[in-house]
Amino acid sequence: MSAGSLFPSLDLSGTAVAPALFLAPMAGITHSGFRRLIADFGGYGALTTEMLSAPAFLREDPARSPFCRRRECEGNLVYQLRLSGEEDLGALFGKLETLSPAAVDLNLGCPAPEIQRLASGAALFRDFARLGRVLAGIRTHYGGPLTVKCRLGDDPDRWREPFVERLRLFEDHAVAAVTVHPRFSGEKLKRRARWREFPWIASRTRLPVIGNGDIRSPRDLEEHAEFFRPLAGIMLGRVVVEKPWIFREFAGLPPARVDYAEVWERLVRYTLEDLPPERALGRLKEFASYYCHNFFFGHELYRRCLGGRTVEQVHASALEFLRSDPQLSA
Ligand SMILES: Cc1cc2nc3c(=O)[nH]c(=O)nc-3n(C[C@H](O)[C@H](O)[C@H](O)COP(=O)(O)O)c2cc1C
């Protein structure tokens, strides 16, 4: 059974996402060049931008910004925002609407201290009153598909009641779907995502729930069908960076023929089309830190990339490794 048949489609307030397979927003990774690469392989229903800050978004030309630039081939694109409530929501959503987003997603899960210091991400999820004001403010200016992405909360012993209160708030503000990454805010990406909580969460809301966290293969869905069946869709993050073609497997499409060196070259080319070399450098290294997991001696690929001072150096040393017919990891 493929994820495509388990989650054939999801209606996000009028936007059809089929299959209901989403690319997770990942800062430093899901820029326009990376999304273009994922689009080449297909199999997903919607892609997501990196988390966008309102001031930067309002300053940028969306047709040229490596965060917002959207190519026809991408299909559905969800724009993720981090908000605190201090932003000019009228200007922000006015500009966003001109991009015809598949949905706008509100980041309520990011636990990074620098984001929480800006009263965004997990800090906004925690502050119930402010969260309500932000959602109401969004709805004053924007009637389109709105999704939210959150974790379970802060306290492993007493998270259920506050979580359900927030689900009510999402329902009251006509949120189209809730993506849940079932970890607590103090956990970063440690421990395992608590898939076993998905059925309970889905039973507490009439909103579609999209599950995220540590899903690596269609087998995960089959072997833990009792956890995934109540969901409306799933979202994949790091495994897509490691294997940009993986959505095809989840969607039940014929497998892509993968040439690891060619995929790397293509990503470098796409990234440099949209980003100047000095900004592309960090993003390529970040990609390599996941891509290297495909290889038995992947740490060697990562070490070479990490040491590169320029895009040319990183590109050349990665290519040398990838063209040496490296042994794949199991
Ligand atoms: C490098 C990196 C950047 C991330 N940036 C964001 C972000 O901007 N917004 C967000 O909601 N989550 C972000 N996340 C969390 C992912 O969206 C996702 O919830 C998490 O990686 C768990 O899913 P996975 O196990 O499929 O990777 C990020 C994760 C990683 C690894």
PDBQT file of the ligand as one rigid body, heavy atoms in Angstrom, charges set to zero:
ROOT
HETATM    1  C1  LIG A 401      17.564  22.030   8.745  1.00  0.00    +0.000 C 
HETATM    2  C2  LIG A 401      16.144  22.090   9.223  1.00  0.00    +0.000 A 
HETATM    3  C3  LIG A 401      15.445  23.282   9.119  1.00  0.00    +0.000 A 
HETATM    4  C4  LIG A 401      14.114  23.354   9.555  1.00  0.00    +0.000 A 
HETATM    5  N1  LIG A 401      13.426  24.513   9.395  1.00  0.00    +0.000 NA
HETATM    6  C5  LIG A 401      12.105  24.558   9.708  1.00  0.00    +0.000 A 
HETATM    7  C6  LIG A 401      11.323  25.701   9.409  1.00  0.00    +0.000 A 
HETATM    8  O1  LIG A 401      11.809  26.681   8.845  1.00  0.00    +0.000 OA
HETATM    9  N2  LIG A 401      10.005  25.673   9.762  1.00  0.00    +0.000 N 
HETATM   10  C7  LIG A 401       9.438  24.587  10.382  1.00  0.00    +0.000 A 
HETATM   11  O2  LIG A 401       8.233  24.612  10.674  1.00  0.00    +0.000 OA
HETATM   12  N3  LIG A 401      10.158  23.489  10.654  1.00  0.00    +0.000 NA
HETATM   13  C8  LIG A 401      11.447  23.446  10.311  1.00  0.00    +0.000 A 
HETATM   14  N4  LIG A 401      12.171  22.301  10.519  1.00  0.00    +0.000 N 
HETATM   15  C9  LIG A 401      11.477  21.109  11.060  1.00  0.00    +0.000 C 
HETATM   16  C10 LIG A 401      10.956  20.259   9.886  1.00  0.00    +0.000 C 
HETATM   17  O3  LIG A 401       9.969  20.940   9.151  1.00  0.00    +0.000 OA
HETATM   18  C11 LIG A 401      10.350  18.942  10.417  1.00  0.00    +0.000 C 
HETATM   19  O4  LIG A 401       9.300  19.245  11.298  1.00  0.00    +0.000 OA
HETATM   20  C12 LIG A 401      11.398  18.090  11.155  1.00  0.00    +0.000 C 
HETATM   21  O5  LIG A 401      12.602  18.025  10.428  1.00  0.00    +0.000 OA
HETATM   22  C13 LIG A 401      10.860  16.672  11.406  1.00  0.00    +0.000 C 
HETATM   23  O6  LIG A 401      10.541  16.040  10.195  1.00  0.00    +0.000 OA
HETATM   24  P1  LIG A 401      11.538  14.957   9.497  1.00  0.00    +0.000 P 
HETATM   25  O7  LIG A 401      11.866  13.939  10.555  1.00  0.00    +0.000 OA
HETATM   26  O8  LIG A 401      10.742  14.402   8.341  1.00  0.00    +0.000 OA
HETATM   27  O9  LIG A 401      12.759  15.710   9.077  1.00  0.00    +0.000 OA
HETATM   28  C14 LIG A 401      13.491  22.219  10.111  1.00  0.00    +0.000 A 
HETATM   29  C15 LIG A 401      14.210  21.030  10.224  1.00  0.00    +0.000 A 
HETATM   30  C16 LIG A 401      15.513  20.948   9.770  1.00  0.00    +0.000 A 
HETATM   31  C17 LIG A 401      16.251  19.642   9.904  1.00  0.00    +0.000 C 
ENDROOT
TORSDOF 0
